[in-house]
Amino acid sequence: MPEISRFYGITIYMFYNEHNPPHIHVKYQDFEAVIEIESGKCSGKFPVRALRMINEWISKYKTELIENWNLSEKRSQINKIKPLN
């Protein structure tokens, strides 16, 4: 599971050849969740404050995330994405 970004203790991953809709996997402390890139729908328990930061990051880098999703479907190397500042 390639790590694509890390900020404020949050680690963001994207698996290769995953099911639709496009999504990311996130970890923070003992919490794990899956978040859809387009809708922001979260599956799993996650602290609200951390989830807000992730949603802000997704909004900022949505184009890069979709590009990574397309690369992962082809099993091509995905790119790191800048952290939230």
C-alpha positions as CSV (number, residue, x, y, z in Angstrom):
1,M,0.0,0.0,0.0
2,P,1.9,3.0,-1.2
3,E,2.0,6.1,1.0
4,I,1.1,9.2,-1.0
5,S,1.2,11.9,1.7
6,R,1.7,12.5,5.4
7,F,0.9,15.5,7.6
8,Y,0.0,16.3,11.2
9,G,0.2,12.6,12.1
10,I,-2.2,11.6,9.3
11,T,-0.9,9.1,6.7
12,I,-2.6,8.7,3.4
13,Y,-2.4,5.6,1.2
14,M,-3.7,4.4,-2.1
15,F,-3.8,0.7,-3.1
16,Y,-3.2,-0.6,-6.6
17,N,-6.0,-2.1,-8.6
18,E,-8.8,-1.1,-6.1
19,H,-12.5,-1.1,-6.5
20,N,-14.5,2.0,-7.6
21,P,-15.4,4.7,-6.6
22,P,-11.9,6.3,-6.4
23,H,-10.8,6.6,-2.7
24,I,-7.9,6.8,-0.3
25,H,-7.1,5.0,2.9
26,V,-6.2,7.1,5.9
27,K,-4.6,6.4,9.3
28,Y,-4.3,8.6,12.3
29,Q,-3.2,7.2,15.7
30,D,-5.4,4.1,16.2
31,F,-8.0,5.2,13.6
32,E,-8.4,4.0,10.0
33,A,-10.9,5.0,7.4
34,V,-11.6,5.0,3.6
35,I,-12.6,8.3,2.1
36,E,-14.1,8.7,-1.4
37,I,-12.3,11.3,-3.4
38,E,-15.3,12.8,-5.2
39,S,-17.9,12.8,-2.4
40,G,-15.8,12.9,0.7
41,K,-17.8,10.0,2.1
42,C,-16.0,8.4,5.0
43,S,-16.2,4.7,5.9
44,G,-14.8,4.0,9.4
45,K,-14.3,6.0,12.6
46,F,-12.1,9.0,12.4
47,P,-11.7,12.2,14.6
48,V,-13.7,15.1,13.2
49,R,-10.7,17.5,13.3
50,A,-8.4,15.1,11.4
51,L,-11.2,14.4,8.9
52,R,-11.6,18.2,8.2
53,M,-7.9,18.4,7.4
54,I,-8.1,15.4,5.1
55,N,-11.2,16.9,3.3
56,E,-9.3,20.2,2.9
57,W,-6.3,18.3,1.5
58,I,-8.5,16.3,-0.9
59,S,-10.1,19.5,-2.2
60,K,-6.7,21.1,-2.8
61,Y,-5.3,18.0,-4.6
62,K,-8.3,16.4,-6.2
63,T,-6.8,16.4,-9.7
64,E,-3.6,14.8,-8.5
65,L,-5.6,12.2,-6.5
66,I,-7.6,11.2,-9.6
67,E,-4.4,11.0,-11.7
68,N,-2.9,8.7,-9.0
69,W,-6.1,6.6,-9.1
70,N,-5.8,6.2,-12.8
71,L,-2.2,5.2,-12.5
72,S,-3.0,2.7,-9.8
73,E,-5.6,1.0,-12.0
74,K,-2.8,0.5,-14.6
75,R,-0.5,-0.7,-11.8
76,S,1.8,2.2,-12.7
77,Q,3.9,4.0,-10.1
78,I,1.8,6.6,-8.2
79,N,3.1,9.9,-7.2
80,K,3.6,11.5,-3.8
81,I,1.3,14.5,-3.1
82,K,2.3,17.5,-1.1
83,P,1.1,17.6,2.5
84,L,-1.4,20.1,3.9
85,N,0.4,23.2,5.1
